Amino acid sequence: MHDSPHRTDKDYAQVLDAADPMSAVRGKFNIPEDTVYMLGNSLGLMPKAAEEAVGRVMGEWREMGIGGWMGGKPPWFYLAERIGEAAALLVGAAPDEVICTGTTTYNIHSLVSTFFRPSGSRKKIIASSLEFPTDIYALKSQLELRGLDRDDDLILIGGDEEGIVNEDEIVGAMSDEVALVWLSSVLFRSGQLLDIARLTAAAHERGIMIGFDCSHSVGAVPHSFDEWDVDFAVWCGYKYLCGGPGAPAFIYLNRNHFDTVPGLSGWFGCDKDRQFDMSLEFDHARSAGGWQVSSPGILGAAAVEGALSVIMDHGIAAVRERSLRLTSYLFYLVDELLSEEPYSFRVVTPREDSSRGGHVAIARGEDALKIKEALVDRGVVTDFRPPDVIRIAPSPLYSTFTDVRSVVGHIREIIGSGEYRDIPDKLGPIS
Ligand SMILES: *Cc1c(COP(=O)(O)O)cnc(C)c1O
């Protein structure tokens, strides 16, 4: 790394912060005191705009009661659509192709139940064994609901020892027995970013539907769903989008599929002009909104609305650019300061910008969990994923270069002092 423009000293991190054109964004967040927060990929911190938007809706409820459905600003009745329109700009979609609704896993069920159309011997689903488990649980139950085999009819593509999946292998598995491919854009453990355009083209050439879980990429990485012709996608509202714990999630639906009848129907998926006709014939909205089911949780949606405004102020291209600057610096510091004994960490995340999302996974043969816990004791929030990975996710919105330098400095001190040794090797329920 001798040709790196960077230096390892702490003062240099301050130089980077001083030169950072987006440093003011941090001021738009509530940052917990005495904390270095490195979990932008898990639960994003609270934007002040989210707090304000929730306060606004509480006020509307207080003042208007049911009148808020049409009298709120914006009206609650259209809030999910308004948020979808804003989010469409982040993912390269038309305004009516995105809706804020449901939750991630729920939306997977909804879309797979709509678009998984097994017929004859074309009845299998391709996914990756490196997938976030909830996606696999959902796919397996969808197979069982069709009377198919939850194991035999699910083709799981594995990865190498670092958890990197080979896209050639995915394409190679796209046989005429496959009806659907479901993949994550960014793998939750390694941080690998898949080539969505290539995989989509390969699936379509073989007559296969393809959808993506973009929970680990939206808000950190730009997408071009329409240009790539992805069939459908979901992502969650509480990671890089900072919409709050358990925030409502999102659906992208390619307009080519607007006429397909939703697999899971409910009255909020009705054409909005006729929803209150109370007809027993379900006529879904010809938009992603047709895949809504229930009354939207307006308080949760308001937080997402406020949070999105922060990203919209800057544009996803600038956010990605800053994310890459932060994580490139982190790669450099891990190589220079943590790779040799006794530190012995290695970077798991692919190095090329085009193959990585917003977080960096570092691994260590021993004691990674204990070191992660010792970080918590020092006010540094990262997380651990078995067997040996610590995930570090600087938020492109509020993390600083000084934060990045500080995580690496703490890890060196923790290993140098041996303070991690007595920490029990036990994973908590949320870690
Ligand atoms: C975070 C995440 C989820 C979360 O699912 P919920 O239904 O919101 O709990 C699902 N899939 C992936 C790939 C994720 O990263």
The ligand as a Gaussian input file, in Angstrom:
#p B3LYP/6-31G(d) Opt

LIG

0 1
 C      -32.121000      -6.289000       7.313000
 C      -32.541000      -7.313000       6.357000
 C      -33.812000      -7.869000       6.433000
 C      -34.736000      -7.454000       7.542000
 O      -35.933000      -8.100000       7.534000
 P      -37.162000      -7.546000       8.401000
 O      -38.286000      -8.247000       7.830000
 O      -37.174000      -6.060000       8.231000
 O      -36.883000      -7.873000       9.828000
 C      -34.176000      -8.807000       5.472000
 N      -33.308000      -9.186000       4.508000
 C      -32.065000      -8.664000       4.430000
 C      -31.125000      -9.099000       3.327000
 C      -31.645000      -7.713000       5.347000
 O      -30.422000      -7.201000       5.268000

